[in-house]
Amino acid sequence: MLALPSFRYFLMLPVMETRLLNFGLSEPGFALLVLGAGMIAGAGNLINDYFDQESDRINLKQRSVLPEKIFWPVYSSLNLLGLSLCGWAAWEAGLLNLTLIPLASVMLLFRYSEHFKGQGWYGPLVVVLLCLLWVALPWLYEYKAMGILYRYYPSDALYLNQTWLVYLVLVGLITLSRELIKACQDRDGDQEAGLRTVAVVMGLKRCRNMAFGAWVPVPVLNFLVLLHQVRADALGEALYSGLALVVALVITYRIPRVLTTSDAARVSLLLKAYLALGIGSLWVYYMLFLYTAP
């Protein structure tokens, strides 16, 4: 959920303010959108744990699930309230059809947990799709405002869209790599539960190698960003990108050396940390520009 306010306030807002344009979605409306998205994501975690009970007895013995009588009312309430809040935000923005995105997310999260997760590549690809949809949500809810920006200030709109595209690519690659590593992490329990995840079907080594292939472009892009910032004398931004690159190189070193589920668990945490660093860069770059730009 960190991505939604980060993209709105640290990527879109500076461009919109510079051109004296307003968001179509008010601050309370956006807060409701973030809250609704958080509820749907929370319900997704609940249903995932519910269907993972058999494999989690091996992979995560300490994890417990709500009793049946409590689980379904809580799960349904979270989804209904989340959809209502997202729908309200879409109605306020004059784009009520965007409620289809949270609705599709609810259905995909359920179907992923029930079926897709144990069907090879379907599981990782569904998760990547969901992540990309949520990251794109602030842009989609401001479709009208972005149309005005593109009409009158096409260069600004192009910059915004290109920057967003870079982040979408990075989010997609990191998420895919992490899902494959998590498949390695959960391989024993998934195999015992009869699931046909990528790691079960292709083996831990091949799954790990595919995760490495998905990951390799990430440090390359990180290095290119760092190089651009150094050449532009943006030293504060370059320092942050350099820190992120160090983490990226550690991950690049560690992924090919994943030999056990414990190794995979540690790399999965590193990938989550790098993803947080990537989203956090929006905040850091914005604050550095705000307080250090001449």
C-alpha angles and dihedrals in degrees: 000000000000088000096064099061091034094058094042100047104028101035109023102030098060091052094045093047092049090058094040092243125147130222116250090221116065123228093257089047091052091047089054090049092053092045092049092048089050091053092050090048090049091051088049091056090049095052091045091055090046094057092039096059095108096049092039090061084074104026100039110015092173095058117103131189128218116263114270095251092054099035101065097046090048092046094047093045093052092051095045093047092044092050091047093053093046089047091051090052091049091049091051091050090051091243104104092159088071087076084081089073096061089040091052089047092055091050094045093048090052094044091045092054093043100042122345096062091066096044107085115249095003092080100054093041093052091051091049090050092050093049092050091049093053093045089051093048098094090053093047093050088052094048092127094048090047089052090056091047091051092048098051103022107028095165091056091046090050091051091049094047094046092050091048091049092054091052092046091053091049093047090049095049095044092046093049091049091048094048090053091048090049088052087057090047093052097037098113096050093041091052091049090050091052095248119151101215122161091262092050096046099040101025131247095279096053092043089051091050091052089051088053091051091052091047101048096080090055099070088041091057090043090055093048090052090049091049092050092050093049091050089049091051090240091145097165092054090043090054091055092045089049090055090050090049091055090055090045091053091049089053090046088055095045103046097067088049095058103124102150139034089255090057089050092051092055093047090048090058091049091052091051090050092050091050089053090049090052094052090042090056088075089061095042095048091047094050093046091051091047096052105027104036112108 
